[in-house]
């Protein structure tokens, strides 16, 4: 493989976003999160999201069910390294 990989060497474009911004109530800014699983809750969807809560003195890794309306997807292209 050379310095400029061909089209066949590229990763396929992801079909789903696994990385999200989590908008939590009372927080100053959204937190980056990773979706682990989805479930239907009544008429809406929820995702099991893992994110770092650094609003307190000791940051904690949090995993909780978050309503889909409190998240924004982050589309990450594995082929774009940003270099």
N, C-alpha and C positions, 0 to 999 in steps of 0.2 A: 504494500500500500504506500503510495507516495504522499507528498506533502498536501496535495489537494485530492481528497478521496472522491471517488465517483458517486453517482447517484445510487448505485447498488450497495455501497458501503454505508449508507446513511441509515439511522434508526427510523422505524416507521413513526409517523405522526401519531401522538397519543389521541385516543378516542374520548377519554374522560379526564377531567381534571382531578387530581388527588391532592394538590396543594391549594389552600384557600386562605383568605383573610377572614378571621373570626371577629365579628363586631359584638363585643360583650357590653352589657348594660353597665354604665358607670365608669367605663374605662376611657382613658384619654385618647388612645389610638387602637386600631385593630391589631390583632395578634396573628402572626403567620401560623398556620396549622396544617396537619396532615390528616386526611380522611382515611379511617381504618375500615368502616363498614357503613351501610345504609339500612334504614328501616322505615316503614310506613307507620305513622302515628296519626290515627284518625284520617283526616282528609289531607294532611300535609306530610312532608318527608323530613326525617332527621338523619344526621350523620354522626357517627362516633368519631370524634375529632381529638387528636392529641396536639397540645400546644403548650408553650411555656408562659406561665403567669409570673411576670416579673414586676408586678405592681407593689409587692411587699418587699421587705428587707431581704428575706430568703426566697429566691425564685423557686417555684414549684412546677414540675411537669404535671399537667392536668390532662385527664382523659374523661370526656363527658359527651352526652348526647346533645347536639346543637341543632336547632331548627334551621332548615335550609334557607330561610329568609334572613338569617343572621350571618350568612357567609357570602363571599364573593370569590369566584374561581380565579386561580392564577394559572394561566396556560404557560407551561414550561416546555420549550422545544429542546430535546436532548441533543440536537444537531448544532444548535447555536450556543457556542461556548462563551461568547461575548469577548473574545480575545481580539 
